[in-house]
Amino acid sequence: MRILALDSSTKTGSAALLDGESVVGEYILNVAMTHSERLLPAIERIMADAGWTGEDLGGIAVTLGPGSFTGLRIGMTTAKILAYLWNISLAGVPTLDALARQGELFAGLVCPLLDARRGEVYGGIYREGRTLKGPLNVPIGELLDCLPPGEQVLFLGDGAGKYWPIIQGALGERAVLAPGPNRILRASFVGLLGQEKLIRGEEEDPMTLTPFYLRRSEAEIKWGRMCDQRTSD
């Protein structure tokens, strides 16, 4: 199956083309540009370089979340429109599952972490591709307390780099930081998981698929505080 895979859940955005398990092309960009500026040009370029059109694709895979609220909306809207226009299958892939897949050969626990700001992370705990705990939206210390004792733990994601001193201080030699290129989420792994879902018949409806945010947006939190204050007054 030929798949177009998209990720815009973090600052690092990527697009990939897969033919079965073979990566035909992958475009990754980690710069100060919005996903609205770079996602469609990335898709156009990678499709043109591969000589593919929408008719060559069997499906599209896109990250569901958690992650950046704006980034997730951009990526999902793009995937839904293309799936509808090209009349092909659509698969939503949990962001943390795809990131954990990049470390599934690690002989220990795998802990994908995304920076959720305000001292918190989006994270989970995995072993050999299976979810042991998560997805979570908690302070980094609370997530570390959830780790089973004794085993080594591989950390991936932008949250791993940001909180590495805290992680290393808490776990010592048990903590392993994934190398830089493998620490960021790659759309090719989103494509692999998406392809597996489509083969199992787990297809999304482009009309109803929505992002998985895990927590309320900053605007919703502020609005809630305003409503609470008005009620108390």
Secondary structure in CASP SS format (residue, H / E / C, confidence):
PFRMAT SS
TARGET T0000
AUTHOR 0000-0000-0000
METHOD secondary structure of the structure
MODEL  1
M C 1.00
R E 1.00
I E 1.00
L E 1.00
A E 1.00
L E 1.00
D E 1.00
S C 1.00
S C 1.00
T C 1.00
K C 1.00
T C 1.00
G E 1.00
S E 1.00
A E 1.00
A E 1.00
L E 1.00
L E 1.00
D E 1.00
G C 1.00
E C 1.00
S E 1.00
V E 1.00
V E 1.00
G E 1.00
E E 1.00
Y E 1.00
I E 1.00
L E 1.00
N C 1.00
V C 1.00
A C 1.00
M C 1.00
T C 1.00
H H 1.00
S H 1.00
E H 1.00
R H 1.00
L H 1.00
L H 1.00
P H 1.00
A H 1.00
I H 1.00
E H 1.00
R H 1.00
I H 1.00
M H 1.00
A H 1.00
D H 1.00
A H 1.00
G C 1.00
W C 1.00
T C 1.00
G H 1.00
E H 1.00
D H 1.00
L C 1.00
G C 1.00
G E 1.00
I E 1.00
A E 1.00
V E 1.00
T E 1.00
L E 1.00
G E 1.00
P C 1.00
G C 1.00
S C 1.00
F H 1.00
T H 1.00
G H 1.00
L H 1.00
R H 1.00
I H 1.00
G H 1.00
M H 1.00
T H 1.00
T H 1.00
A H 1.00
K H 1.00
I H 1.00
L H 1.00
A H 1.00
Y H 1.00
L H 1.00
W H 1.00
N C 1.00
I C 1.00
S E 1.00
L E 1.00
A E 1.00
G E 1.00
V E 1.00
P E 1.00
T H 1.00
L H 1.00
D H 1.00
A H 1.00
L H 1.00
A H 1.00
R H 1.00
Q C 1.00
G C 1.00
E C 1.00
L C 1.00
F C 1.00
A C 1.00
G C 1.00
L E 1.00
V E 1.00
C E 1.00
P E 1.00
L E 1.00
L E 1.00
D E 1.00
A E 1.00
R E 1.00
R C 1.00
G C 1.00
E E 1.00
V E 1.00
Y E 1.00
G E 1.00
G E 1.00
I E 1.00
Y E 1.00
R E 1.00
E C 1.00
G C 1.00
R E 1.00
T E 1.00
L E 1.00
K E 1.00
G E 1.00
P E 1.00
L E 1.00
N E 1.00
V E 1.00
P E 1.00
I H 1.00
G H 1.00
E H 1.00
L H 1.00
L H 1.00
D H 1.00
C C 1.00
L C 1.00
P C 1.00
P C 1.00
G C 1.00
E C 1.00
Q C 1.00
V E 1.00
L E 1.00
F E 1.00
L E 1.00
G C 1.00
D H 1.00
G H 1.00
A H 1.00
G H 1.00
K H 1.00
Y C 1.00
W H 1.00
P H 1.00
I H 1.00
I H 1.00
Q H 1.00
G H 1.00
A H 1.00
L H 1.00
G H 1.00
E H 1.00
R H 1.00
A E 1.00
V E 1.00
L E 1.00
A C 1.00
P C 1.00
G H 1.00
P H 1.00
N H 1.00
R H 1.00
I C 1.00
L C 1.00
R C 1.00
A H 1.00
S H 1.00
F H 1.00
V H 1.00
G H 1.00
L H 1.00
L H 1.00
G H 1.00
Q H 1.00
E H 1.00
K H 1.00
L H 1.00
I H 1.00
R C 1.00
G C 1.00
E C 1.00
E C 1.00
E C 1.00
D C 1.00
P C 1.00
M C 1.00
T C 1.00
L C 1.00
T C 1.00
P C 1.00
F C 1.00
Y C 1.00
L C 1.00
R C 1.00
R C 1.00
S C 1.00
E H 1.00
A H 1.00
E H 1.00
I H 1.00
K H 1.00
W H 1.00
G H 1.00
R H 1.00
M H 1.00
C H 1.00
D H 1.00
Q H 1.00
R H 1.00
T H 1.00
S H 1.00
D C 1.00
END
